[in-house]
Amino acid sequence: MTPENVTIRIETADGVAEIVLDRPEVLNSLDEAMVDEFHRALDQAHGARVVLIRGEGRGFSAGRDLSNAEPLSEDAAAILREVFNPLIERLALFPAPTVAAVHGPCLGVGFGIAMACDLVYCAAKTRIGSPFANIGAVLDSGGHAALLHRVGPHRALELIYTGRLLDGVEAAAMGLVNAVFTGDELLGEVRAIVAKIATGPTGTFIRSKRLIRRLLDEQLPLDAVLEAEAVEQGAVAGTSDYVEGMTAFLEKRSPNFTGR
């Protein structure tokens, strides 16, 4: 049984850390206490080969808990800088593959959390996006970068201007998420994907994750990309998973990776 005041659960097995947003009575809206719990869960997830993030109840997350918001007096910039932005950045840079399983509302900072993950899978009945146009606020939690990189500037601005939310089918067709499943299939399908990733050379995957982040952040030219890949390949050569992968290929068998 979950303790009464716990709003983030973490379950670990077989190299997978499953982090569950567990405040379903408010559609997993995040307040400062819940963000603190999220950080503690990420502390516990260090060493996992893959991290899966999902929401309990009727949705992934409806975003920031606005029940105590004071729009006339609160320091919105400080709230983002001190509470939500560090969580989004930590997720984006987390040293393991990260996967989000999204269903129902996925809005605002909830959208940012999902988009900070490496892979995102949706239920067909997801409502994903950021209806900030309806409240006169600026899209935040990394939403501008996520939309720009995943769907392009013209679609990004359309979604920002209109506040239109996407269902899972639309989100997958647009390239915002990796794939869409029915609600009943979502968690089982995503857990199977995560389990497969966890059996792979996850130490090598982290190097690819860092390279992709550099490409996004630094806009590296081709020669710099080729050099960065060479450096990472040189660092991997001789590791346990590299030797195992090469040996298994030569011996015509399936490799047994350990993540090292």
N, C-alpha and C positions, 0 to 999 in steps of 0.2 A: 504493500500500500504506500502511495506517495505521501510524505509528510504534508501537513495542512498548508504551510506557507511556501512550499517549494514551487516555483513557477518554471524552472528549467530542470528537466531530468536528463541524465546521461546513462546509457547502457552500453557496455563494452563486451565484445565477444569476437573471437577469431580475427583479431586485428582491426575490427571495425568499431568505431565509437559513434553511437547513434544519439544525437542531441535532440531532445524533444521540447518544443515550446509548449508549456502545459499550463496555460491560463485560459481555458476555453470559454469561460463565462464572459470574457470580454474579447473574444476572437483573437486571443494571444497578443493583444496590444501590449506594447512594451513601456514600462515606466523605469525609473532609475534603478530600483531594486532588482527588477528582472534583468536589466542590462548587466548589473553586477553578477548575478547568478550565471548569466551567459559566459562572462569572462571566466568564472570559476570552472564552468564546464569545459571551456577550451583549455584551461590549465590541465584538467584531468585527461583531456583528449591527446595531449602531447605524447608521442610515442605510438599512437594508433597509425595503422597503414592507410586507412581511409576514414573520413568523417562524413556521416549522413545527417542532414538537418531536416526536420519535419515539424509539423504542427499538430497538436492534439485537438480533437473536436471538429467543428464545422469549417475551419479554415487554417491556412498557414499563419498569417498574421495580418491584422487590419492596420498595422503601423504603430505610431506613437500613441500612448494612452493620453488622450486630451482631457480627461475628466478633471484634472487640476490645472489645466492651462489658463494663463492669464494674458490674453492677446494684447491688452493695452499696456502692460507693464513688463512682461517677461523679456529676458535677453535671449532672443531666438538664436543669435549667432553663438552665444556661449553654450546654450543647450546642445547645439550640434557639435561644436568643437570639443566639449568636455564629456558628453554622454554618448552620443550615437556615432560620431565619426571615428573615434578610436576602435569601436567594435567592428565597423564596416572594414576599416583598414586592416585590422587584425585578421578578419576572416579572409580577405583577399590575399593576404600574404601568408596564410597558415601553412606550415611546413608538412602538408600531407594533401593528397587529393581531397577535394570537398564536393559534395553532391547535395542538392536540395530536391526534396520531393514536395511539390506544391499542390495544394487543393484549396478550393473555396477562395475567400479573399486573400490577396497577396498585394498589399498596398503600402505606400509611403515607405517607412523604414523597413517594413516587412519585405517590400519589393527590393530595397537596397540589400538586405540580408541575402535574399535568394540570388540576386545578381552578383553578389560578391563571391558566390560559390563557383567552382570550376565548371560544373555541369548542373543543369536544371531540367527536371522532368515535371510535367504538369498533368493533372487530371483534366478531363474534357470540360468539367464544370468550374474550372478555375476562373476567377475574376482578377486578372493581374494587370498592374500598371500603377499610375499615380494620378488620382483625380484632384491634384492641387489647384487646377484651374478653377475648381468649384469653391475654393476657400481663399482665393487670392494669394496663395503662397507659392514660393519658388520650389520646384522639384529639388529634392536633396538626397542625402544618403547614397551618393554616387550614381544617382539615376541618370544624369546627363551623359556620363561616360558609358554607362551600360547600354543605353539606347543608341548612342552614336556608334559604338563598336559592333553592336549586335544587329541593328536594323538600318543604319545609315542616317544621315542628317535630315533628309526629307521626311522620313517616317518618324524619326525622333521628335521633330518639331510638330508634326501633325498630332501625335499622341499628347505632347505637352500642351499644345494650344486647345485641343478639344477635351482633354481629360477623359478620353474614351478608354474604357477598360476592355481587355481582350479575354476571350475564353481560351481554353487550352488549345483547341484546334487552330484558332487564329494565331496564337502566339507561336506555335510550332511552325505553321506555314510561313510566318514572317521571319523565322530564324531567331526569335527572342529566346526560345527554349530549345532543348535538344530533341525532345519527343513528347508526344501526348498519349495518355492511356485512359481507359475508363476509370472511374473512381474506385471500383472494386479491384481493379488490376494494379493500380498505381504503386502501392507500397511493395507488393510482392515483386513486381517487375524491377523497381528501383533497387530493392535489396539484392536481387540476383545480379544486377549490374555492379553494384558496390562490392559484392562478394567476389566477383570475377576480378575487379580491379585490385582487390586486396591480395589476390594470389599472384599478382604481377610484380615486376621489379620496381616497387614503389619508390625506392631511393632514386632510381633513374627518372621516374616520372616527375619528382620534385625539381630536378634540373630542367626538364622541359617546361614545367610550370614557371620557373624563374625566368627562363628565356622568353616565354610568351609575355610575361609581365614587362620585361625590358623592352620588347618590341612595341608594346602598347604605350609605355611611359616615355620611351626615349626616341621612338621613331628611327631606329637604327638603319643605316644604309646597308646594302647587300654585303659589302666586304666585311662590315662589322658583325653582321649576323653569321657569316661563314666562320669568322674567327671565334666568335662566342661559342658556336657549336663545336668547333675543334677543341676549344679549351675544356668544355664540359665532357666531350667524348674522352679526352685524355684523362680527366679526373675519374671517369667511370671505369676505364680499362684497368683490369686487375682486381676489381671489386668482386665480392662473392657472387652477386647476381650476374655480372658480366661473364665471369668464367663459367658459371652454371649454364647460362643461356647459350654461349658458344659451344660448350661441350655437349649439351643436349642436342643442339642442331647437328653437330658432327656425328653423334651417336644415334641420330634419328629417333629421339624420344622426346617426351614432353618435359619442359624444364620445371624445376621445383624452386621457385624464387622465395627469398626470405626477407626482401626489402633492404638488404645491406650490400 
